[in-house]
Amino acid sequence: MTDSETGVEIRTDQGTAYGLTPGSHDPDLTEVGAGSPMGELMRRYWHPISLSEDATDLPAAVRILGEDLILFRSTDGQPGLVHPRCVHRGSSLLYGRVDDHGIRCCYHGWAFDTEGNCTDQPCEPQNGANRDKFRQPWYPVEERYGLIWAYLGPPEKKPLLPRYSTFEDLGDDEHIFTDDKNIGSGRYFSGIVPFNWLQHFENILDTAHFYWLHFFHSGPQFGSRYGEFDVLDFQPWEKLGGLEWNITTTGVAVDRSAEIPDGRVLHTTTETVLPGVRGVSNPFGDPGPTDSLGFVVPVDDTNFKIFTVLRGKDRSFFERIESMRRPGADPHADPSQAQRFPGDWEAQGSQGAITLHSEEHLASSDRGVRMLRRLLRDQMTVVADGGNPLNVAFEAGNEVVQIKAGQYFQK
């Protein structure tokens, strides 16, 4: 504005934080409880909930999609997943005893098999003449790739447990290895990542952050395999080369082709596959299809877990990941180290337990994030209308999900 007497332009401050209204998150995209749009979409898929080796005769508390459950393995080797509260008097089955009947409540010994059927009531006449009338709430579980998988959705919509092309047709010297230490979260530990699952999952499609956060700001955190990031500057968009995001038949993928210093063209595909599968190129191995996948599992609205499955000759991949721990990744270290060397944990977790979507300003480099959110909304609508979402199969032979992630030299 201009002063009416002097004609001098008067500068006014705009956009200060004064009067800033509280922001809000998008519940449809982030909340996973039963009955919520995303919760119902997620309940149409199988999710890993534990390493197979952790399902034992000692019951374990498991939380997934906002539900608290008890995982156990009966003495005949079958895993089971039941609601904690015993249908008899409500004692928690976390304190139950496992035997060949399944799991027995510590209070009066009622036994339930892996499908919740009451098989014994030792404190009742005839061991419970009417025991078949009682059933403990339960969920189906299966084992594959060294993991326990659970299906929490409507029984009539239960799909086959998926296979992934990455782990098919193993060589004679190849094996499947699993890890539950949240690889890709920014910290390598067995535990729960304390913020919303989508903040991590959509990050996979944010190619720009890879250059800025992991190389220029704190880096290089992952090294530079082919010299493509050896020269740092303030124009990461130009450095990234051609980027193309696409909604695919399984999720959303981003392709990048860039000329490296020796003149070859390196092509990289990174993808998100519904419901929470993360496919990136192997940072250590030779060019080719990815040999590992990360499974991002919502624990509840503000916590998630990552399980990683690897095909290979040994577990050295996991050992090398742990050896790359950056200075700020140790939660017990000097907090200033995390400020000087922030990674995914700090960048994503500092958005809040659930980021405030109303306060975002998405730009051109966020195209993949936009696509993933749109795809998730579309799939929520499909489920609400009674249909089946992407990547579910009901006929044997159709359960293999094709993974395209990897890194290749262009021919």
C-alpha positions in Angstrom: 0.0 0.0 0.0 1.1 3.7 -0.4 1.1 6.4 2.2 -1.5 9.0 1.1 0.6 12.0 2.2 4.2 11.0 1.1 3.4 8.7 -1.7 6.0 6.2 -0.3 5.1 2.6 -0.6 4.5 1.0 2.9 5.5 -2.6 3.2 3.1 -4.8 5.2 4.0 -8.2 6.6 1.9 -11.0 5.1 1.7 -14.7 5.9 3.0 -14.5 9.5 2.0 -17.3 11.9 -0.3 -14.9 13.7 -3.8 -16.3 13.7 -2.8 -19.6 12.2 -5.6 -22.1 12.4 -5.0 -25.7 13.4 -4.5 -28.0 10.5 -6.1 -31.5 10.0 -5.2 -34.8 8.6 -7.2 -36.8 6.0 -8.8 -39.6 8.0 -9.9 -41.5 4.9 -6.3 -41.9 3.8 -4.6 -42.6 7.1 -7.0 -44.2 9.7 -7.1 -48.0 9.6 -9.6 -49.0 12.2 -12.5 -51.3 11.4 -15.2 -49.6 9.5 -13.0 -46.7 8.2 -12.6 -46.5 4.4 -8.9 -47.3 4.6 -9.4 -49.8 7.3 -11.9 -51.8 5.2 -9.6 -51.6 2.2 -6.6 -52.9 4.2 -8.8 -55.7 5.6 -9.2 -57.1 2.1 -5.5 -58.1 2.1 -3.2 -60.5 3.9 -0.6 -58.7 6.0 2.6 -60.0 7.7 2.4 -59.8 11.4 5.4 -61.7 12.7 8.5 -63.6 11.8 7.6 -67.3 11.7 10.3 -68.0 14.3 8.5 -65.7 16.8 5.3 -67.7 16.8 6.0 -70.2 19.6 4.3 -71.9 22.5 4.6 -68.7 24.4 1.7 -66.5 23.4 2.6 -63.1 22.0 0.7 -59.8 21.8 0.3 -58.5 18.3 -1.4 -55.3 17.2 -2.4 -54.7 13.6 -4.9 -52.3 12.0 -5.8 -51.1 15.4 -6.7 -54.5 16.8 -5.0 -56.2 19.7 -4.6 -60.0 19.1 -2.7 -63.0 20.5 -0.4 -65.0 18.3 0.6 -68.6 19.3 1.8 -71.9 17.8 0.2 -75.1 19.0 2.5 -78.0 20.0 1.5 -79.7 16.7 3.1 -76.8 14.8 0.0 -74.8 13.7 0.0 -71.0 14.2 -3.1 -69.3 15.5 -4.4 -65.8 16.0 -7.2 -65.0 18.5 -8.8 -62.1 20.3 -7.2 -61.6 23.7 -10.4 -61.7 25.9 -11.5 -65.3 26.6 -15.1 -65.8 25.8 -15.6 -67.5 29.2 -14.8 -64.9 31.8 -12.6 -62.4 30.0 -9.1 -63.3 31.1 -6.4 -62.5 28.6 -5.1 -65.4 26.5 -1.7 -63.7 26.6 -1.4 -65.7 29.8 -2.7 -68.9 28.3 -0.9 -72.2 28.0 -0.3 -73.7 24.6 -0.7 -77.4 23.9 -1.9 -79.7 21.1 -5.5 -78.5 21.7 -4.4 -75.0 20.8 -4.4 -72.4 23.6 -5.9 -72.7 27.0 -7.1 -69.9 29.2 -5.1 -69.6 32.5 -8.3 -69.0 34.5 -10.3 -72.2 34.0 -8.5 -74.0 31.2 -10.9 -73.6 28.3 -9.1 -74.7 25.2 -9.4 -73.2 21.7 -8.0 -74.5 18.5 -6.4 -72.2 15.8 -9.9 -71.5 14.4 -11.3 -70.5 17.8 -13.3 -73.7 18.3 -13.7 -74.6 22.0 -12.2 -78.1 22.3 -12.1 -78.6 26.0 -13.6 -77.3 29.3 -11.8 -79.2 32.0 -13.7 -77.6 34.9 -17.1 -78.6 33.4 -18.9 -82.0 33.5 -17.9 -84.2 30.6 -15.2 -81.7 29.7 -18.0 -79.4 28.6 -20.9 -81.2 27.0 -21.9 -78.1 25.2 -18.4 -76.8 24.4 -19.0 -76.8 20.7 -21.5 -73.9 21.2 -18.6 -71.6 22.2 -16.0 -70.0 19.9 -13.2 -67.7 20.5 -13.0 -64.8 18.0 -10.1 -65.6 15.6 -8.5 -64.7 12.3 -7.0 -66.9 9.6 -3.2 -67.1 9.5 -0.8 -68.7 7.0 3.0 -68.9 6.7 5.1 -67.9 3.7 8.6 -66.4 3.2 9.4 -66.9 6.8 6.5 -64.7 7.9 3.2 -65.2 9.6 0.4 -63.6 7.5 -3.0 -62.7 8.8 -6.3 -61.9 7.1 -8.6 -59.6 9.1 -11.4 -59.1 6.6 -14.8 -60.5 5.8 -14.5 -64.3 5.5 -16.5 -64.5 2.2 -14.0 -62.1 0.6 -10.8 -63.9 1.8 -8.3 -64.1 -1.2 -5.5 -66.5 -1.6 -2.2 -65.7 0.2 -0.2 -63.9 -2.5 3.1 -64.8 -3.9 5.5 -62.2 -5.3 7.5 -62.7 -8.5 10.7 -61.5 -6.7 10.8 -64.7 -4.7 9.8 -67.2 -7.4 12.1 -69.6 -9.2 15.0 -69.6 -6.7 18.4 -70.8 -7.8 19.9 -73.9 -6.2 22.1 -71.6 -4.0 19.4 -69.1 -3.2 17.3 -68.9 -0.1 14.6 -66.7 1.5 15.6 -64.5 4.4 13.4 -62.3 6.5 14.0 -59.3 8.8 11.7 -57.3 11.1 13.9 -54.4 11.9 12.1 -51.7 9.9 14.6 -51.4 7.0 14.0 -48.1 5.3 12.5 -46.3 8.3 15.7 -44.5 9.0 16.5 -46.7 12.1 17.4 -50.4 12.1 15.6 -51.9 15.1 13.0 -54.4 16.2 10.1 -52.3 17.3 7.3 -50.1 16.2 7.8 -46.9 14.1 5.8 -44.2 15.9 4.0 -42.3 13.1 1.4 -43.0 10.4 2.2 -45.7 7.8 1.3 -43.6 4.8 4.0 -41.0 5.6 6.5 -43.7 4.9 4.8 -45.6 2.1 4.2 -42.6 -0.1 7.8 -41.5 0.5 8.9 -44.4 -1.8 7.6 -42.4 -4.8 9.2 -39.1 -3.7 12.3 -39.5 -5.9 13.5 -35.9 -5.2 14.0 -36.5 -1.5 16.4 -39.3 -2.3 18.9 -36.8 -3.8 18.3 -33.9 -1.4 17.9 -35.7 1.9 20.1 -38.7 1.4 22.9 -37.1 -0.6 23.1 -33.3 -0.4 21.7 -32.6 3.1 23.3 -35.4 5.1 25.0 -37.6 2.7 25.9 -39.5 1.0 23.9 -41.9 3.1 23.7 -44.7 0.6 26.8 -44.1 -1.5 26.9 -43.5 -5.2 27.1 -46.8 -7.1 27.8 -45.4 -10.6 28.9 -41.9 -9.9 25.6 -40.4 -10.8 25.5 -38.2 -7.6 29.2 -37.6 -7.2 28.9 -33.9 -8.1 26.6 -32.2 -5.7 24.9 -28.9 -6.6 21.7 -27.0 -5.9 19.7 -28.3 -8.9 18.7 -31.8 -7.9 15.8 -31.8 -10.4 18.3 -31.5 -13.2 20.5 -34.1 -11.6 17.7 -36.7 -11.3 17.2 -36.8 -15.1 14.0 -37.9 -16.7 11.3 -39.0 -14.3 8.0 -40.6 -15.2 5.3 -41.7 -12.7 2.6 -44.1 -13.7 -0.4 -45.8 -12.1 0.2 -49.5 -12.9 -1.9 -52.7 -12.7 -0.5 -53.3 -9.2 0.2 -49.8 -7.7 2.2 -46.7 -8.7 5.7 -46.7 -10.1 8.4 -44.1 -10.9 10.9 -44.7 -13.7 14.1 -42.7 -14.0 16.6 -42.8 -16.9 19.9 -40.9 -16.5 23.2 -40.9 -18.2 26.1 -41.7 -15.8 29.7 -40.5 -16.1 30.9 -43.4 -18.2 28.3 -42.6 -20.9 25.9 -45.5 -20.2 22.2 -44.8 -19.4 20.9 -46.2 -16.1 17.2 -47.0 -15.8 15.7 -47.4 -12.4 12.2 -48.5 -11.4 10.8 -47.9 -7.9 7.3 -48.9 -7.1 4.6 -49.1 -4.4 2.4 -52.2 -4.8 -0.9 -52.4 -2.8 -1.5 -52.8 0.0 1.9 -51.8 1.4 4.6 -53.4 -0.7 7.8 -51.4 -1.3 10.0 -52.2 -4.2 13.4 -50.4 -4.7 16.6 -51.4 -6.4 19.3 -53.3 -4.5 21.8 -50.8 -3.3 24.6 -53.4 -3.2 24.0 -56.0 -5.9 24.5 -56.0 -9.6 21.9 -54.4 -11.9 18.8 -56.4 -12.4 15.4 -57.0 -10.7 15.2 -56.2 -7.1 16.0 -59.1 -4.8 14.1 -57.7 -1.7 10.7 -56.3 -0.8 9.6 -54.3 2.2 6.1 -54.8 3.6 4.7 -51.7 5.4 2.1 -52.8 7.9 -0.1 -50.3 9.7 -0.1 -51.2 13.4 -2.8 -48.5 14.0 -3.3 -44.9 13.0 -0.1 -43.6 14.4 2.3 -46.6 14.3 3.6 -49.1 11.7 6.0 -51.9 11.1 8.2 -52.9 8.2 9.1 -56.6 7.4 11.7 -57.2 4.7 12.0 -60.4 2.6 15.2 -61.1 0.7 16.2 -63.7 -1.8 20.0 -64.5 -1.8 22.8 -66.7 -0.9 23.1 -65.3 2.7 22.0 -62.6 5.1 24.8 -60.2 4.2 22.3 -57.7 2.8 20.9 -57.1 6.3 24.4 -56.9 7.8 25.4 -54.2 5.3 22.2 -52.3 6.0 23.0 -52.3 9.7 26.6 -51.2 9.1 25.4 -48.1 7.2 23.8 -46.7 10.4 24.3 -42.9 10.2 25.4 -40.8 13.2 21.9 -39.5 13.9 20.2 -42.9 13.7 21.0 -44.0 17.2 18.1 -42.7 19.4 20.4 -42.6 22.4 23.0 -40.4 20.7 23.5 -36.7 21.1 20.2 -35.2 19.7 22.2 -32.7 17.7 23.5 -35.6 15.6 20.0 -36.2 14.3 19.8 -32.5 13.4 23.1 -32.6 11.5 22.5 -36.0 9.9 18.7 -36.3 9.5 17.3 -39.3 7.6 13.9 -40.7 6.7 12.9 -41.1 10.4 13.4 -37.4 11.1 11.9 -36.1 7.8 8.8 -38.3 8.0 8.4 -38.6 11.8 8.7 -34.8 12.3 5.6 -34.3 10.2 3.7 -35.5 13.3 2.0 -38.7 14.3 -0.3 -38.1 11.4 0.7 -35.3 9.0 -1.6 -32.3 8.6 -2.8 -32.8 5.0 -4.7 -29.5 5.0 -1.4 -27.6 5.4 0.5 -29.3 2.6 1.4 -27.6 -0.7 2.2 -30.4 -3.1 4.4 -29.5 -6.1 5.5 -31.1 -9.3 8.0 -33.4 -7.7 5.1 -34.8 -5.6 3.3 -36.3 -8.6 3.9 -39.8 -7.4 2.4 -38.9 -4.0 -0.7 -37.5 -5.7 -1.1 -40.6 -7.8 -0.8 -43.0 -4.9 -3.4 -41.1 -2.9 -5.7 -41.1 -5.8 -5.3 -44.8 -6.4 -6.0 -45.5 -2.7 -9.1 -43.5 -2.8 -10.2 -45.3 -6.0 -9.6 -48.7 -4.3 -11.5 -47.6 -1.2 -14.5 -46.8 -3.5 -14.2 -50.2 -5.2 -14.4 -52.0 -1.8 -17.2 -49.8 -0.6 -19.2 -50.7 -3.7 -18.7 -54.4 -3.1 -15.8 -55.0 -5.5 -12.4 -56.6 -5.1 -9.3 -54.3 -4.9 -6.0 -54.6 -6.8 -3.7 -57.6 -6.2 -6.2 -60.1 -4.8 -6.7 -63.5 -6.3 -9.2 -66.3 -5.6 -8.1 -69.0 -8.1 -4.9 -71.0 -7.7 -2.3 -69.9 -10.3 -3.4 -66.3 -10.2 -1.9 -65.3 -6.9 1.6 -64.2 -8.1 2.0 -60.4 -8.0 4.4 -59.2 -10.6 7.2 -56.9 -9.3 9.0 -54.6 -11.7 11.3 -52.7 -9.4 15.0 -52.8 -10.2 17.9 -51.2 -12.0 19.1 -51.8 -15.5 21.6 -50.4 -18.0 19.7 -49.4 -21.1 20.6 -51.5 -24.2 
